[in-house]
Amino acid sequence: MSASANKKLMQDIFAAAANPDPAARDRGLFTTSLADDAKWIVTGQYSWSRTFSGKESILNDLHGYVRTRLRDRTRTVAHRFIADGDIVVVEAKGDNVTPEGVRYDNDYCLVFRLADGKIKEIREYCDSVLTERALGPFPQTALSAAN
């Protein structure tokens, strides 16, 4: 796919997931666009830093645990997309609250690598101090296939 097609796919994924109405949100496009062998790399040197290998690990280990730490009204709103070949960089801002009422509005830089219309790799850069302050350390028990 071209850089513009990759950028459009990422714009569509974020638009579907960022809808302010939780009932209208569609996270299915992300799920269907994620390659079975995709990797999500949480950068840095803190408890969340690791590579989640495979679609199931990304959806269950990473996103599954994050969903337990946030209220139902979770969303991440993208505000910039930059595409170059098979790479799309997305700058985004979270709009989230923990069950304890703590705001978790992290700033993200997400670097997506795509191949044939599928997301193969995601590198996440964010405020690690805010992540651990709001969500706590990432528990080892939440892992099944992450390394």
Secondary structure, 3 states (H helix, E strand, C coil): CCHHHHHHHHHHHHHHHCCCCHHHCCCHHHHHHEEEEEEEEECCCCCCCEEEECHHHHHHHHHHHHHHCCCCCCCEEEEEEEEECCEEEEEEEECCECCCCCECCCEEEEEEEEECCEEEEEEEEECHHHHHHHHCCCCHHHCCCCC
